[in-house]
Amino acid sequence: MEFIRNFPFFSILLPMVSGPISSCLSGKTAKKISLTILSIDCVLSAAVLWYVRTQDGMFTYKMGNYPAPFGNEIRIGTLEAFMALFFCIVMLLSLWGGLNHVKQDVPEEKTNLYFILINLLLSSLLALIYTNDLFTAYVFIEINTISACGLIMVRGWGRNILAAIKYMIMSLLGSGLVLISLSILYGITGHLLMENIHDAAVQIMEQQTYVEPLTVAIGLFCVGIAIKSALFPFHAWLPDAYSYSTCSSSAILSSLVSKGYIFLLIKFFYRVIGTDIIRQTHVDNVLFIFGIAGMIVGSLSAIQQTDAGRMIAFSSVAQIGYIYMGFGLSTEAGMIASVFHILSHAASKSMLFVSATGLSEVSGGNTFYRSLTGAGYRHPLAGIAFSVGSFSMVGIPLLAGFTSKVYFAEAAFTASRGKMVVTLIALAISTVLNAMYFLRQVITIYTPARDVPRPEGYRPSRSMCAALALFIVMNFLLGMCSHPIFLWIQDGLANFS
């Protein structure tokens, strides 16, 4: 076996092992270790992506070379490798962009704890991407939940603690439903590996035995993941969790955490149950309805906000709705559009939170949208980055969000006539609503404000400027060079089946 096949396991293990080590170190040293491990994982993930694209296209790594059911395994294909690389890059840039605010917002004695949580979150996200075992996925769902909750409440403010409590209650409810689903699946199939469950599920549907328990298990799993990813109407915890966290936490939570759960749901559809069975149980229709509702309700809620952070947070509810709408189309094109939107939303939303923090820095620390009047002139790069992220969310050509909406529109024509009409109407309405609240904020930050001068002696941090510049480049690359990524997603989903 080529040594490079160990890299996915190393990329999960390295951040996991760094936790106990960092707990004994100073915050400054823990930060260096965290950034180093993130960089190493980027390199390892890039090497794995190169390997699967130049070799067989996919491979399975058995822990300790023990086969199932005694051993555990992870499965690596084009889509898993690309997602792992993308997640590592976005997390590194999000962390880099908010380093100064980690110093300001996190008590010094808790700094090493903050970076321990970052490493555990990274490890859990990569495990959700790579794992081929549902129980292992559940274990890392819990690690992901605990890490994300810690990142929310680490500031120690009353609002942060309340937001963390809401997040924990809803996340544990979602985790409980997922666990019940896995228990039912194990009871009727006798397996935990994804392919083995799939074979058993196909047999159940052919023989019409245990059809009802299988349907219940599918429904519980989908509802559990929907709660954890903030699909409407399970989104009440999201605005406080995202808007009251420190800069890096908000960027990471909004762009990656929910996407890890959604990626697991994609694997559940393709590799565990099978898309044919999903259609037979009509789960796709339910997800389509709630996805459409999320697109509209999330945008309407964002319009009502007067705080820039909460506006960006409510926008995530709408964007999650886009992804579930694509699932509900029940076509390959719809799933490809949803996967691409995971990428475009992650790149845009993390940039929006980091740039909003930069604009707030030059506006007396305020996030009220009128307080940001003229902030684009006081912090030019943050203004440009916020504008690019906003235009991407609206769907301006050449940007990632535009490409996503084009893919969704094309996918609509591959679905049934009823879903096609509803999808196109929802895309049009959502785009108009997106423009109403994002362009309002862009106009505000570029409206001259003579009575709000730039803080004396203020210099934007180099790390934030570098992160914002790279986020801008990433957004344009996703918008202008989407075809190779489209093909990778297509190949990856084909391997899932």
N, C-alpha and C positions, 0 to 999 in steps of 0.2 A: 504494500500500500504506500502511495506517495505521501511524503511527510506533510504536504500541504493540506491533505484531507483532515489533519488534526486541527487546522486553524479555526474552524467554527467552534469547536469545543474549547480551544484556548481563549477565544474572544469572549465566551461566556464565563469561563473560570477566572480569568485575570481580574475583572472588576469585582467578582464575588469574593475572591481571596483578599483583595485589598482592604475590605472592610475591617476585619480584625486588626490588620496592620495599622491602618489609619487611626483607629481608636486610641492608639498609644502615642500618637504623634501630635505635633502642633498643627494649628489650622493652616498655616502657611505651607508646611510640608505636605499636609493632606491635599491641599489644592494642587501642588506640583504633581503629586502622584496621580490624582484624578485626571488632570489634563494629559499627563504622559500616557496613561492607560487608554484614554479616549483616542489619542493619536495613534497608538499602537493598534487598537481595534480598527481604526480606519484603514490602516495599512493591511492588516490581516484580511479584512472584508474585501478590499480591492483585489488582493491576491486570489481570494476564493472566487470572486466574480470572473477574473481573468481565466482561472482554471476551468470553471464550468462552461465558459463560452468557447474555450479552445479544445476541450476534451469531450467527454461523453454527454455533457449537458446536465447531469445530475448524479448524485451518489448518496449512499447511506453510511453513516458512521455509527458503529455499535460500540457502546461504552464497554471498555475492557474486552471487546470481542465476544461478549456473551450474547447469544441470540435471545429473542423473546421466547417465553414470557419472563425469563430470569434476568435479562439485561434490558437496558434502555437504549434508545437510539434517536439520533437526529438525522434529518433528511435535508439535503442541500441541492437546490436547483438554481436556475437563472434568477427567478423572481425572489427567492429567499436571499441569495447573495446580494442582489441589487438593493433590496429593502434594508438589509443589514448595513450596507455601506452608506446608504442615504440617511438612515436613522443616526448612525455614528457622526456623520458630517453635520447634520442639523443640530444634534445635541452639543457637539463641540463648539459650533458657532454661537448657539444660544448661551452656553455657559461663558464663552469668551466675551460675548457682548455685554453681559451683566456682571462681570467680575467686580467692578467698583461698587456696585450696589450690594453685592454679597458682603463686602466689608462694612457697608453702612447699615444694612438691614439685619444682619445676623450677628448676635452677640459673639464676642471674640471666643468665649469658652465653648460655643456651639459650632464654630466654623468647621472643625474636623468632622463633627456629626453631619453637617450639611453635605460635605463631599462624600462621606460614607453612603448617604442616601442617594446621591447622584450615581455612584458606582453600582449600588444595588439595583437602581432603576434601569441602568444600562444593561446589566446582566439579565434582568427579567425580560426586557424588551427583546433582546437577542434570542433568549430561550423561547419566547413565544413565536418568534419568526422561524426558528430552526426545528423545534421539537416535533417528533413524530408520535408522541405518546400523550394521550389526553390527561392522564393523572399528573404527569410532569407539567403539562400546561397549566393545570389547576394550581399546583404548588407555586409556580412563578406568577400566576395571576395574583395570588395573595401577597407575594413579595413585592410585586408591582404596586398593589394597593397600599401597603404599609409605607413603602418608600414615597409614593406620591403624597400621601397624607402628611408624612413628616416634612416634606418640602413646603407644603401649604402652611403649616403651623409653626415653622422654625423661627419666624420673626417674633412670635410671642405676643402679638397684639390681640386684643379681644376679638376683633373682626376675623383675624386669621384663625383663631381657635374655633370660633363659631363656624366658619367656613369649613374647617377640617372636620368638625363633628358632623356637619351635613354630608360632606363627602364620604366619610367613613360609614355612616348609616346606610346611605344609598349603595355604596360599593359593596358592603357586606351583604346587603340584600341581593344584589346581582350575583355575587360570588356564591351565595347559598343556593340560588336557583341553578347556577351552573353545576354545582356539586350534586344536587339532586338529579339533574339531567345525566351526569356521568354515571351516577349510581344505577339509574334505570338502564342506561346503555350497557353497562357492565353486566347487569343482571340478565338481560335478554340476549346478549351476544357472547359473554364470557371473555371479552377482549378489551384491551386498552390501547393497543397500537391502532393507528388510524386506518390503515389498509385492511386490517383484519376485521375491524368494526364495519367497514364498508361492505366487505364480502358478506358478512352476516346480515347486514341490513338489506342488501339486495335479495338474499335468500328469504328473509322474512316477508318482503313484499311479494315475492313470487309465490310463496306458499300460503300467504295471508294468515300468518301466525304472529301474534304479538304486534299487530299493526297499531293498535291503540296506544300501548306503552311507547312504541317508537315515535308516534306522532307527538305524544306528550313530552318526551325527552327532547325532540327537536324544538318544540315550542318553548320549553323552559330554558334551553340553551340560548335561543335567540333573544328571549326577553332579558335574561341575565346579562348578555353582552350589550343589549340595547341600553339597559340601565347604566352600565359601567362606561359606555361611550356617549352618554347624554343624548340619545335620540328622543325627540319629542314623543310623549309628554313626560319623560323621565329626566328632564334637563334642569330641574330647579336648583340643584347643587352647583351647577357649572359657573354661573356669573361671579359668585363670591369667591369660589376657589381660584379662578383665573385672575380676577382683577385685584384681589387683595394680597397676592403672593409677591415675593420679590421678583425682580425683572427676569432673571434666568429661569426661575421656577415657572413663571407664567408662560414664557416662551416654550419651555420643554413640555409642560402639562398640556398646553393647547395644541401643540404640533405633533406630539409623539405618543403620549400615554394612551389616549383613546384609539389611536391608529394601531397600536399593538393589539388591542382587543379586537378591532375590526379585521385585522389581518388573520387572527386566529379564527374568526367567523368565516372568512373566505375559505380557509383550509377545511373547516368543518363542513361547509357546503360541498366542496369538491372532493376532498380526500376521505372524509369520514362518512357522510351520508350519501352524497351523489346528487347532482343537480336534477336528475330525473325524479328522484324521490321527493326532493324539495318542491318541485312543481306539483307532484301528485298530492302532497299535503297542503298545498295552497299557502304555504308560509310566505312565498314570494309576494303574493298579493297583499298580505298584511303589511309586510315591510314597505311595499310601494306606497300604500296609503299613508303610513306614518312618516315616511320619507318626504312625501309631498307636503304634508302638514307641517313638518319641521322646517322645510324651506321657507314657507310663508310666515309661520308664527315666529320663527327665530328672527327673520328680517323685520317684522312689525315690532317686535320687542326691542330690537337694536335701534330703530328709529326713535323710540321714546326715551332713550338714554341721554343724559346730559354729561356723563362721565365717559371720557375716551376709553378707559380700560374696560368698563362694563359694556360699552358699545362693541368693542372688539370681541369681548367674551360672548355676547349674545349672537354675534355674527357666526361664531363657531357652531351654534345650534343649527343655523341654516345650512352651513356647509356640511355638517354631519348628515343632514337631511338629503343633500345631493347624493352622498355615497349610498345611503340606503335606498334611495329612489333607483339608482343604477342597479342595485341588487334585485329590486322588485321587477325590473324589466324582463328578467329571466332569459337573457340572451348573452352570448359571448361578448358582443359589442358593449352591452350595458355594464358587464363586470369589468371589462378593460377600462371603460370610462371611469368607473368608480375607483379602481386601483390607481389610475393616473391622477384622479382628484385627491387621493390621499397624499400624493407627492406634491401637487401644486398647493394644496391647502397648508401642508406642513411648512413648505418653503416660504409662503406668504405670511401665514399667521405668526410664526416666530419672529419674522422681520418686523411685523406691525407692532408687536409688544416691545421689542428692543428699541425700535425707533420712537415709539410713544414715550418710552422712558427718557430717551434723549431729549425729546421736545419738552417734557415735563421739567427736566433739569434746568432749562433756560427760561422757565416760566414760574419760578418760585416754588417748584415742587408740586404745582397744581395739575390735576388731570381733568378738571372741568373744561368742557370743550371751548368755552369763550375765553378761559384763561390762557389757552394756547394760541390766541390771536397773534399772528406775526412770528410764531416760534420757528417757522420754516426759514426765516431770515437769520434768526439768532443761532440756529444749529442747522446749517445748510444740508449736510449729509443726512441727518435724521429726517429732515423735511423731504428730501428726494426719496429716501427709502420708504417713508410712510406713504408717499404718493404712489410709488411703484407697487407697494403691497395693496393699497386701496384700489388702484386701477386693475390690478390682477384679480381681486375679488369681484369687481364689477364686470370684468370680461373685456378689457381693452385689448385689441390685437397686439401680437408679439409677446404677450406675457402669458404666464402659466395658466392663469384662470381662464383666459380666452380659449386656450386649447382644450381645457377640460370641458367647457360648455359646448364647444364644437363637437367633441366626442360624444357628449350626452345627447346633443341634437341628432347626430348621425345614428346613435344607438336607438333613439326613439323610433326611427323608421324600420328597425328590425323587429320591433315588438308588435303586439296585437294593435288593432286600430284604436281601440279605446285607450290603451295605455299611451299610444303615440300622441294622441290629441291632448291628453291630460299633461303629459310630460312637456310638450312644446309650450303649452299655455303657462305651466308652472315655471318653466325656464324664463319665459318673457316677463312674467310678473316679478319673479325673484330678482331678475337683473335690474328692473326698474327700481325696486325697493333697495337693492344694494347700492345703486347709484345715489339714492336719496340720502343715505346716512354717511357713506364713505366720502362722496364728493363734497358734502357739506363740511366735513372735517378738513378735507384738503383745502377748500376755499378759505376756511377759517385760519389755518396755519400760514397762509400766504396773503392774508389781509393785513396791511401795515398797521402796527400799533406803536405810536410814538411814545406813549407813557410807560412802556415796558421794555427798558433797555436790557441788553445782554449783561448778565452778572459780571461784575468787575473781576478780572483775572481768571475767568472761566476758560478752561481748555477741555474740549471733549477727550475722553480717554481714547488712547490709541487702539485698545482692544475692541471697544465698541465700534469705532470707525471702520476698523478692518473687517469685523463681523458683518456690519451693515453693507459694506462694499461687496463682500462675497455673497451675501444674500441676494443683492440686486443682480449680480452676475448669474447666480443659480436660477433666479426667476426668469431671466431672459433666455437662458439655455433651455429650460423646460418648455418655454413658449415657442422658441424658434427651432429647436433641434429635437422635437418630440418623436419623430418617426422611429429612430432606433430604440427609444424607450418603449414605444408602442409595441414594437416587435418583440422586445424582451418580455414585456408583460404577457403578450400573446403566447410566446413559447413557454413561459413559466406556468400559465394557467393550463396549457395543454399537458405539461408534465404533472400538474396536480391531478389530472384525471387519470 
